[in-house]
Amino acid sequence: MVARTTDLLDRSALLSTGLEYAQRCLDIVSFEKRSEALLANPSATHVVLFQRDSTLVLQHVDVSTIGVGIGAATLVVKDKDGNVNEEPVQPPVWTPGLRFYRLSQSSSDLYEAYRNLFLGLETLLDTLHPKKPREQERKWLLRALTAVAEAAGLQLLLPKDAGDPAAYIVDTQYDRIRLRLFHAKPSKSGKPLDLPDPEEVTAAYERLIRIWRQIAERCLSVRSGGGGAMTYVGFKMMMDGALSSGLTMYFTEDDSPLQKSDSEISPLGKPLFPFHKTAYLGETAPGRVSLLGLFACQAGKNLPVIHRIGAKAGQSLLLVGGITGGLEISGVDVFESQQTFRLRNLGLPKTLFGEDHP
């Protein structure tokens, strides 16, 4: 789906505005044609055309997921004679917030998933520290999060420079995301398109679900499930070591279907066009590291329709991504491809939503 505007917008505003108009089109189709459709994970794969200073940039964005599974450790307690002390099995605990957690995880839409998860957070906090009559929402959230922060170990889930955990969570989740997604009265806000872009919402969801689970497990005795998890810091260190040098990126017209067994960027041996510059951007969001390939387009030079983009570290193939239907480059100054590696802890809940991620 393509959304266009004649307004000069920066990249983030363009992405969020384009998504909103794509959603509006689907809303109309749903009502008029009784045909429902969802955008398949727009936060991970999209193409944006925008102006950077006086340069017209066509940017392709794609995300590759790296699944990491860490088994949960088992603690065995023995007495002085070596006999195992059997720990009683913890019974399941139901709390109202679990309803919103389930609705969030079963959603196919990122924005709907976030709304339900934040409602679930509010339900957890209200169970622990009920909102007082006439208490302002923001003040109550600060009070409740402050009360649970130490017991839940929230500081461990936030950046080192986050400062006060309650204030950080209210600022990054409530102010920047929740308010902009929940307000359905544009006449009062005056900003009908003041929506966070899908990249922002995805990053916020990933952090919020960790906060949610930690409060539920440590403060409400909800039974933990799943295995261990790699930290964002550990993922960054691992990827920094693997990607900090020797990177190259290429594109090709080879339209071969992507296969997990691919060992070449072009299985058919089609010409590879190297990006003029490839840079390792490092950590671009918690649990994400990115590469950026830049190709300076020359006027009059014919380029193929791009179907595949690949990256190498030395002679080793790092990734190959495909562009459905191909991408034709014309009338722009620069073509960029941002390839992101995203950590997916296999022992944690899903954080990708869309038709490609049931």
Sequence and secondary structure as in RCSB ss.txt:
>XXXX:A:sequence
MVARTTDLLDRSALLSTGLEYAQRCLDIVSFEKRSEALLANPSATHVVLFQRDSTLVLQHVDVSTIGVGIGAATL
VVKDKDGNVNEEPVQPPVWTPGLRFYRLSQSSSDLYEAYRNLFLGLETLLDTLHPKKPREQERKWLLRALTAVAE
AAGLQLLLPKDAGDPAAYIVDTQYDRIRLRLFHAKPSKSGKPLDLPDPEEVTAAYERLIRIWRQIAERCLSVRSG
GGGAMTYVGFKMMMDGALSSGLTMYFTEDDSPLQKSDSEISPLGKPLFPFHKTAYLGETAPGRVSLLGLFACQAG
KNLPVIHRIGAKAGQSLLLVGGITGGLEISGVDVFESQQTFRLRNLGLPKTLFGEDHP
>XXXX:A:secstr
     SS   HHHHHHHHHHHHHHHHHHHHHHH      S TTTSEEEEEEETTEEEEEEEEEEEEEE B     
  B TTS B           THHHHHHHHHT SSHHHHHHHHHHHHHHHHHHHS   TT  HHHHHHHHHHHHHH
HHTGGGGS TT  SHHHHHIIIIIIIIIHHHH   HHHHS TT    HHHHHHHHHHHHHHHHHHHHHHH     
S B   HHHHHHHHHHHHSSSEEEEEE       TT  SS TT    EE SEEEEEEEEETTEEEEEEEEE  TT
     EEEEEEEETTEEEEEEEEEEEE   S SEEEEEEEEEEEETTS     BTTB 
